[in-house]
Amino acid sequence: MSDLPTKAQVLDWISEHPTQTSKRDIAKAFGVKGAARIDLKRLLKSLEDEGKLEKRRKTYRDPDGLPPVTVLTMMAPDANGDLFARPMEWHGEGPEPRILYLPRTADAALGAGDRILGRLTEVKDEDHRYEARLIRKIAASPRHTLGIYRKGAEGGRIVPIDKGSDKEWHVSPGHALDAKDGELVEAEQAGPRGRMGLPAARIVQRLGDPSAPRSVSLIAIHQHGIPNVFPKEVLEYADAAKPQGLKGREDLRDLPLVTIDPADARDHDDAVYAHADEDPKNEGGHVVWVAIADVAAYVRPGSPLDREARSRGNSTYFPDRVVPMLPDRLSGDLCSLHEGVPRAVIAVRMRFDAGGAKVDHTFHRGLMRSAASLTYEDVQQAMDGAPGDKAGPLMDDVIAPLYAAYDALRTARARRQPLELDLPERRIILDDDGQVQSVAFRDRLDAHKLIEEFMVAANVAAGETLTEKKTPLLFRVHEEPSPEKLEALREVAKASGYGLAKGQVLRTADLNRLLEQAAGSDTAELINLSTLRSMTQAYYAPQNFGHFGLALKTYAHFTSPIRRYADLIVHRALITAHGWGNDGLSESEIEEIEATAKHISDTERRSMAAERDTIDRYLAAYLSDRVGTEEAGRISGIARFGVFVKLDESGADGLVPIRSLGNEFFHHDPETQTLMGADSGREIALGQRVLARLVEAVPITGGLMLELLEIEGEGMGGGARPGRGSKRRGKPGGGPVRRKPGQAKARSDATKKKSARKVVRKRK
């Protein structure tokens, strides 16, 4: 082409070829050569002056368009389950364009707030202007913050509530959303650094009084991005659901299945029943039924309910509220096995021999009617000889056979040797106003263990059946500890005077022996905590890698589809495997099962973090009235920047900053998990008993600051505090032993070399 293109032709070319928009590309496309290039340059400049093109470096683009590769922020799925994104930068005059994200099967699972580098394709005649494909996920950065708004003369600032974060954000007057001074707000970054070098932010939501008791869990919900409001379409879909009838189901209503739950349980999704096996070939054996609410009958693949449940991944539990995976119409009604009401279930019938070994099992899709809704306390009191009005009539035919079967399964458990951690669970008890009334230990009754053992057996049965039938499913995977974490545990055990076998394939039985050695001693909690920390985190996967902690080869979550999406997938897989209906696993679910596993593993971790943060804040609020008091505890962590102490009474963890330990320099040895004073030779190690003063308790962040007063009865100044025994090591005159820095590591290295020489001699 020898003639110069028209302006319309240039604009059409740039629109159709967004990656070829340099002057050189345009000239080549229209055959513009030689002196004509000067005329083309003038034409492009004219389009730029008219505002129809924007020059960026050496390329031209539509100023009301987006570049072909750009950074995007993911939004939450819409009512149809579609994922849309918004551009991080938008300089056009009109509203920012809608961008539909099109994931590929191998792409990483994305959630609201995630940032990606995306490749855009402009589309026409759609309700969105662009479609995006993932190039790569961008590491998270502090684009959002939750904090306290402090009003100023020119706008204000936001003080983050994140523990350990001291970076404030500046809010200009136009971005304050009329927030009041001291109000809890959610904000997002609004641009580069602004006034006084602080990052600029805009308030996107006002959350009210941060000191209100009910704000504690609300802070965690917003901070971790947990969806807590069901879209209207989802609620309407749930409200339209009708109870399932007997059609296509086995009639299990004559079985005296009972639910056993906490006294404050809002839903009842599992029921149990046991009786002696009448098969003469299985003398002394037991038959155990576990029936689970048939959630799959109501939550169909691809439905609004299903999309919302997958997005949430699981329910999240706080001391004052629950953020459920499913609306209450299902979780609290149709899928709750209420006493005396027919309810749809998927049940497993398992036979065990007298020693607790499983003989066989079968799955059934049926309709049951709960004989009673019992609490753990009801059942335990009945077995302890004091049955109440509700449990009494069920004692002989229901409760006693359940415990007889449990005794057999407990025998099998002892042979299997799952990890037997003894870590009492603390419970935050709130009063009617939402204030922390007390911190207590949860009771650990045989009734709890009974239900747990039956649920484990049912989960194993589900995994085995689906594996045998070659049906895709999600396994619950717990891999063995890494060598590095085991070595750290070995160091803690050694420092406490115990041993952990080395140079062999680790089994849970080996860890149980370590826990038994420490049982009843002052170091029992430390050894249990250190063992827990050495474990890898469990996750979901379509591949079976076994469950180390439970010492099981095959394990899948089947027993809680009301609160875990993984269990719903397993229920659908069972429906498909048995040919029970058209509400089993869909083809698209099977194709995306890897992404689903990753997503729900992430949502589970998100919930755990939110629950942990909430407990920390409640504990800080509980202890805020005790600032200045002395608290007994034990060193639970050693870091370069300080010491972590777990307080005995509340179980709260507080930080002792290293700067508060004295004027001397402390050497941190990560291998032996110790701090050693350069001048005094004082050694601070895991598990040591301490007395600490509570210096600071900040409910809004959950942070606790402590000051060490004593270590193992010895005052921090080198002498024992008045009235307390002194455990001094070293010279008779008192004072700690002076050691050279790094001496602990040298001892450790020497031991390793000695062990290595022994191995060499043995091999020879």
N, C-alpha and C positions, 0 to 999 in steps of 0.2 A: 504494500500500500504506500503510495507516494504522497497522497493528500494528508493534511493534518486532520486528526479526528475531531468530531464535535465534542462539546462539553458533555452532552448526554451520553455519547459513546464512551467517553472516559469514565463517567460515573457508573455506567452499566458494567464496564470491565472491572472496576475496583469492587463493585458489589458482588460480582460472580467469581472473582479471583482474589479473595482477601489475603492470600499469602504471597501475591505477586503484585505489589503496589508501589515499588520503587519507580523513580523516573526511568531508570534503565529498563525495567520490566514493561512499563507502559510503552516506551519507545519501540521496544522489540515487538510487542504485540501488534502495533499499528504500522510497523515498517518505517518508522521515522528515523532518518539518517542525516548525517552531515549538519548543514546550517539549520535544517528544519527543527533540530533539537532545541534551538534557541526559542523558536516559536512555541514549541511544546512546553517549555519552561514557563513562558509568559501565560499560556493557557492555564497551566496548573496553578500559577500564582493568582490568576484571576478567580479561579474556583475557590482558592483559599481565602481570598479577600471577601468573596461573597458568602463565606461561611459554609460552603457545601463540602469542603474538604479540610482536613486538619493535617498539618505536616508533623510527623514525629520522626526525628532524626532524618533518615533518607527515604522514608516511606510516607505515603498519603493514605488517609482513611476517612470514612464518613464520621464527622464529629458527633453525630447522634448514634453511632454504632460502637461496637466493641472489637478489639483486636482479635485475631483468630486464636491466639493463645493468651489466656489471662488467668488471674487468680480469682477463685470463686469461694464463697462461703455457703456451705450446705444449709438448707432449711429443713424443718421437720416434714415428714410425709404429709401430703394433703389427704382429703377424705377418700380419694381413690387409690391411695398408696403410692402416688407418683412423687418422685423426689425432684424438687426444684432448687436452684441455686441463685444467689445474687452476686453481682460483681463487687469486688472490694473497692474498685474505683469506678465512678460514673461521672462523666463531665458533660453529658448531653443536657439539653434544655428541658426535655420532656421527662416523664417518669422512667425509672430504670427498667430495662427490658426483662421480660420473663425468660428464664433459662431452664429448660428441661434437662435433667441429668439422666443419661442412658447408661446404666452400668453393664459391664460385661461379666460373664460368669466368674472369671478369675480375679476381678477387681476386689479390692479390700472393702469390707463393709464400712459404710459411712453413716454418720449421725448428724443431727442438728448441731451446727457450730463448727464442724470440721472444715478445714480449708484445703482446697486442692488447686493444683495447676491443671486447667482444663483446656481441651481443644474445642473451639466453637465452630458450629456450622449454622449459618443463617437459614431459616426456613420461612416459607410463605404459606398463607392460607391456614394458619394454625392459631391456637390460643396462646402460643408462646413464640418469641422471635428467634430464639436460638436453641440448639441442642448441643449438649456438652458431653465429651468423653474424657475419662480420667487419663491424665498423663502421669501424675504422681500425687500422692498425699503429702501435704506440707505439715511439718511438725507444728504442734499446737503452740500458740503464743498467747500472752495475756490480752486477748481482744475484748474479753468481758470481765467485769469485776462486780463483786457484791460488797457494799460497804456503807459507812455512815456518812451522810451528807452534812458538811459544815458550811453554812452560808457565810459569804464574805461581801465586801463592798462591791466587788466586780465579779459577780458570779459566785463561785464557791469551789470547794474541793471535796474529794471523796477519800475517806480513810478506809482502806480495805479491811475486811474482817478475816482474811486468810491468816492462819497462824504462821508467823515468821515473815510475813510480807510487810515491808515498811514503805513501799512506794505509793505515794498519793497521786491522785488524778485531778486535773483542773477541769472545771465545768464553767463554760461561759454562760452569761445570763440567758441567752436564747435556748440553751440546751438543758436547763435545770428542771423542766416539766413541773414548775411550781412546787418543787420539793421543799419541805420545812427543815429547819436546822435540827440535826440529831435524828433524822428519819433514816430508816434502812432503805437503800435504793439498789437497783440493778442498773449498770451502765455498760456502754460499749465504747470502744475507742473511736474517736471522731476525727482523728487526723494526727499529724506529727506533733512533736513537742510544742507546747505553747507557753503560756505565762509561767515565768520562773523555772523554765525547763521541765515542767511537769507534762506528762502525756495528756493530750486533750481528750475529754470524754463527753458523751451525751447520756443523760439519764433516760432509760427506756421503760422503767417500771418503778413505781413507789410501793414499798412493801410494809410501811407502817412503823410502829414503835418497836425497835429492836430489843427492848427490855421486856416486852410482853412474853409471858411464859410460853405461849403457843407459837412464838416466832422461832423457837430453837429449831424445830424440825423443818419449818418453812424455809429457813436460811439454807439448810442442807439440800432441800428439794430444788431450790433455784440455783444454788452454787454448783450442783452436779448435773443440772439439766434433766431432772427426772420429770417426765410428763405426769401431771397430777390432775388434769381436767380432761374428761372424756369429750370428744367432739359430739355435737348434736346427733349426727348421723349414726354414730356408734351406739349412743343411748337409745335412739329410736329402734335400731335393729335389735338390741337386747330386749327392749320392752315388748317387742312384737313376738318374742319367742314363746312357744307353748310347751307344756310338760310332755315329755316322751311317754308313750304308752307301751303296751306289751307286744305290739306287732313287731315281728322279726327278732324277738328277744326270748331268752329263757326266763321262766318264772321262778325267781329266787325268793319270793316274798315269805315263804314258810321257814326260811333259814333265820334263826335268831341272831342276825348280825347286829352288832352294837358299835357305836362310835365312842371313842375314848379320847378326850381332848382337854386342854387347859380350861379352867373355870370361866375365863373371859374370852373364849374362842368365839369368833364371829361366824365362822363357817365350819362345816364338818364334811371333809371330802374323802375320808377313808373309814371303812368299817371292817370289823374282824369277827371271826367265829371259829371255834375249834371243837373237835370231838375225837374220841378214841377211834382208831382205824379198825373196822370190823373185818378186814381181810385177814384170814388165818395165817397167810404167808407173811404178814407184817405184825406179828405179835408185839404188843406194847407200843405200837406206832401211833401216830397222830395225823389227823387231817386238819389242815388250816386253810380257812377261806380269808382272802383279803379282797374287799370290794372297793373300787375307786370310782368316784363320780365320772360319768361318761360326758366329759366336756366336749369331746369331738362331735357329739350329736348336735350341739348348739353352735359351736364355733367352726364353721365350714371354711375350707381353704379359699383364700381370695376374698372373703367377705370383709366388710368394714370391721367387724369384731376381730377377725383374724389379723388384719393389718395392724390394728391398734395393739393387740396382744403381742405380736412379734416386735413391734417398735419398743414396747415397754420391756419385753423379755422376761420379766418376773415381777412379783410384788415386792414392795420395799416396806420394812417394818421399823417404826419409830416408837418410843415410849408412849407418845400421846396420839398416834394415828397410824393408819396403814394406807399406803398408796397402792391400790390393788391393780393386778394385771387385767382383770375383767370387771365390768360394771356389777354393782350389787345385785341387780336382777338375776344374774347368773351365780356369782360367787356366794351370795348370801341367801339365795332362794332355790332356783331350779337345779343348781349343781351342788347344793348342800344337802347332805343326807339327814334331813330332819326326822326326828322320832315319829313313827307311825305314818309317814307319808311315802307313797310309792316314788322311787327315784331310779333313773336310768344309771346303770353302772357297767364297767368292764371289770370282771372279777377273775381271780386266779385261785384255783383249787390245788393245794400242794399236799403231798403225802411225805411224811418223815418217819424214819424208823425210830426205835427206842433210844438210839444214841444221837438223834438229831440230824442224821444224814438224809438228804432228800432222795426219795424213791422215784417220784415222777411229779408232773404238774400239767394242768390243762387250763386254758383261758376260756372265758364265757362272756358273752354280751347279754346282759339280763336286766331284770327289773327287781329291785329289792325294797323291803320296808324295814327300817331300823326298829329293833325291839326296844332300844333305849339309847338316850344320849347321856353318857356317863362322863365324869371328870376323872382325872388321874387320882385325885384324892379319894373319890368314891370307891374306886376299884381297890386302891391300896388299903384303905380302912377295912374293906370287906375281907381281904386276904389276911389282914392282921387280927381278925376276930371281932371287928366292930362294924358289921355291915349296916348301912343306913337304909331308909325306907325304899330307896330306888334300887340299890344294889342287892339288898337282901334276897328278894325273890329270884334273882338271877344267879345266886351263888353256886348252886350245884350244877346247873345245866350249861351255864355260860362262863362265869368267871373262873371257877376251879379248872375246867378243861383248858382254858386259855393259859393258865399258869403251868399246867402239866406239860403242855406243848412247849411253852417257853423254857422250862427246865431242860427239855431235850435239846432244843436249839442252843441253849447256853453251853451245853456239853460240847456240841459241835463247834461252837465259837472258840472254846478253850483250845480245841485241837487246831483250829485255823490260825489262831494268834493274830487277830487284827491289832492295830496299834491301840494301846489302852492308856490314853492320856487322862490325867486327873487334874483338870483345870476348872474349878467351880465357876459357874457363870453368875456374874453379878447382875442384879435386876434393879433398874431405876423405878422407884415407886413415887408416883405423883399424887398430889392432893387434888381436890375438886377444882382448884384455881390453876392447876398446871404447874405448881411449884414442886420442887423436889422435896418429898417428905422424908425419904430414907433411901439408903443403898443397901440391898440385902442380897444374900446368896439364894439362887434358885434351888429348890429342893430337887434331889435326884433320886426318884423313887424307882422301885422295881417295875411299877406300872409304866413308867417312861421307857425303861429298857425293853420291856415286853413289846411295846408297839414298835420301837425302833428295830428290834430284831425281825419282827414280822415284815416290816416295810423293806428291810434289806433283802430278805428272802424273796419277796415279790419282785423287787427290782432286778435281782439276779435272774429270776425266771423269765422276765420280759426280755432281757438281753439274750438269754440262751435260745428262747423260741425264735426270735427274729434272726439271730445268727444262723440257726438251723434251717430256717425257711428262706435264707438269703434275701431278706427284705432290708432295704436301706433304713438306717436308724441313727440316732445320736447316742453314743456311749458317754458315760461319765468317766473321764480319764483322770487318774492321779498317778503321775510317774514317780519313780524312786528319787531320793534326794541326790543332788549333785555331789561329786567328790569334795568340792570346796566347802559346801555347807556341812558335810559330814565331818570334815577336818575341824571346822569351827566348833561343832558340837563336841567332838572328841577333846578339844582343848578345855572347854567348859567342864566336861565331866572329869578330866584329869585334875583341874584346879580344885574341884570339889571332893576329890579323893576317890573317884570312881573310874571304872575302865569301860571302854567300848571296843569290841573286837575289831581288828584291822586286817586288811589283806584277804578278805573273803567277800563273797556276794552277800550284801546286807539283806537281812530279813527283818520283818516287824518283830519277830521273836527276840532278836538281838537288842532292839530298842526297848522292848518290854522288860528285859532283864536289867537294863540300865535304870528304867523307871522304878522297878521293884527295889533295887539297891537304895535308891533315894527316898523311897516311900517312908513317911513318918518323920523324916529328918528336917532340919531347918532349910536344907537346900532343895527340898522336894519341888516347890513351886518353880524355882529357877531351872531345874533339870527338865521339868515338864514344858516350861515356856521355851527353853532352848531347843528342845526336841521339836516342838511345834514350828519354831522358826526355821528349822532345818528342812522342813517339808516343802515340796514344790506346791504351787497352787493348782487345785483341780480345775478342769475345764471340760468343754464339750467338743466332741469330734466324731465324724462319721467312721473313723478307723478305731479299732479296738487295741488299746495299749495297756489295758488292765487297770486295776485300782490298787496301788501299793498300800495305802493306809488301811483298807479293809481286808487286804490279803485275798483279793478276788481276781480271777482271770477275766471274768465278764461281768460288767455292771452297767445298767442303764437306769435313768430316772423315769419311773412309771407312776409313782404314788401321789403326786401333787400337781395335776394339770390345771387346777384352779390358780395356782400361784407361780408355775414355772412353764415356760413355753416348750422347753425340752421334753417335758412329760407329755405335752399335747402331741408333739411329733411322734413320740413312741406309741401313744394311743392310736394315732392314725396309721402307723406302720402295722400295728396288730390288727386293725380293721382290714387293711389291704391283705395281710398275710393269711387271714382266715376267710376272706371273701364275705365279710359281714355287711357290706353296703357300699354306696358310692361316695361316702364321706371320709375315705381313707387318704393316703398320701397322694397328692397330685403330681403330675409329671414335672411341673415347674418347681414344686418343692424339692423333688429329688435332684433336679438340676442345680438348685441353689443351696443344697444342704450344707455344703462347706462354708458358704458365706453366712448361713443362719447360725451354724455352730460358733463361728467367730463373733458374730453380733451378740448372741445371748451370753457368751462368755464375758464379753465386754460389759453388757448391762448388769450382769451379776456383780462384777467388780465395782461398777459404779454404785450400785446399791450398798455394797459392803462399805465402801468409803463414806457414803452419806450417813449410814447408820453409825459408823465409828465416830465420825465428826460430831454427830448429834450427841452421842454418849459423852464425848469429851466436853462439850459445851454444858450439858446438864451437870456433869461432875464439877466443872469449874464454878458454876452457879451455886452448887451445893456447898462448895468449900470457900466461897468468897467471904463468908462471914467469919471464917477461921484464920484469916490472914494474920500472921504474927504468932500462931500457935506452933507447937512442936509436934511433929508427926513421925511415927516409926515406919520404916519401910526397908526395902532391899534394892540394891543396885541391879537394874534390869538391862542396862545398855551402856556401852562405852563408845564415845565418839571423839574425834579430834577436837571438837568444840565444847565438849562437856560430858556430863554424866546424867543418865536417866535413872530415876528412882520410882519404883512402884510402891505406892503407899498401902499399908496393910489394911486399914479399915475400909477405904472406898475403892481400892483397886485402881485409882487414878495414877497416871504417869506424869511426872514433873521433870523439868530440866534444871540441872545445876550447871550454870555456865562455867566454863573453865577459868574465866577471869575471877570468879568468886572463890576459887580454891586457895588463893594466897598469892603472894608476890613472886614466888618461884616459877620457873618454867616446867611444864609437865610434858614428858615424852609420851606420845601415843604409840602403842604397839598393837597393830590390828590383828596380828597372828594370835597373840595371847590374850587379846581383849583387855588390856590394862593401860592405865596411866601411871607414870612414875615421876615423882618430883626430882628435879635435877639436883637440888641442894639437900633436901631432907631424905631422899631415898624412899619416901612414902609410896607404897603401891596401892592403887585403887583398882579393884577387880570386880568382875561379875559375881553376884550372889552375896556380897558382903552386906551384913546388917548395918543399917544406918539410922541416925536420928537427924531429922532435917527440920528447918524452920520454913513454913510457908510464907514466901515473900510476896507473891503476886498470884491472883486468880482472876482471869479475864473471861467472863462468860461469853462475850460476843465472839471471841476467837477460840475458846476452849483451852487457852494456854495456861499452864501452871509453872511458876518459877520458884525454885527452892534454894535454900542455903544449907550446906552440910554443917552439922554441929559435931557429930560423932561418927566414926567408922569402927565397927566391932567394939564399941564401948570406949574407944580412945578418942579424946577430944582432938579437934583439928589443930590445936596449938601444940600438940605433942603430949599433953598430960590428960589424965582421965577427968571427966567432969565430976564435981562434988557429988558424993552419994552414989556413984556408979563404979562398978568394978572395972579395972583396967587390964585389958589383954595386951600386954606389951611383948613385943618380940625383940630379941637381941640382947644388948648389954643389961646387966642387973640394974644399972642406974636409971633405966627408963628410956624414953625416946625411941623412935623407930630406927631400924637398921639402915645405915647409909649404903646405898647400892649405886653402882655406876649405871648411867643411862644405858638402856638397851640390854641390861644383864639378863632380863627375863627371856629376851629373844635369843641371846647367846646360849642360855641353858636349853632352850627349845631346839636350837640348831644342833647343839652337841648331842642331844638325845636322838635326833634324827640320824646323824652320822653314825652313832653307835649302833642304832637299829639296822642301818644299811650294811655295816660291816658284818653283823651277825647273819644277815640274810645271805651275803656273799659266801661266808664260811659254810653255811648250811647247804648251799647249792653245790659247793665244791665236794 
